[in-house]
Amino acid sequence: MKHPLYQFEYCPRCGAKAFVERNAKAKVCQQCGFVYYFNPSAAVACFIRDDSNRLLFVRRGRDPGKGTLDTPGGFVDMFESGEEAAQREVMEETGLELQSVEYLFSVPNIYPYKGFEVHTLDLFFECHVEDITKAVAQDDAAEICILKLKELNPDLFGLPSVKKAIALYKEFRKEEKFEELEDEAD
């Protein structure tokens, strides 16, 4: 396995090409002594549910995974909480204002970005809106897709962490008899 900082050759502090592995998660500059610990970037991903227990997903308009389904979300900005990032990302991608945001679980991921590997910690939330049919695909979302829990299939989703999250979410919701609520809404 490659060191997570294998793409970094130069010290970010002094610029020397003396940046070498210190351990499995850090590099050290042999010239100035600067030690850089590699930590994942935070990202959010949202399972959006409405009053009729329908779930909203988006079709990715860009790589990675262009054309596959995804949960609305993205990277957390500096000085922003995960919940604030979820609100912002959902608004940017769907135009929806969330009524509630509840943390579910996290999944580590490597997000390929233009030939660069971004290690992320994807924070998954369940979010509620009154009616998801008001959503409009915006930003990097090519299309809005509305599904029921029983229609979820990890193979429809392109990103590895989201595939894993789909299975976790279905299991999470199964325990709460979510499918029974779906049947009542039909």
Disulfide bonds with the S-S distance in Angstrom:
none
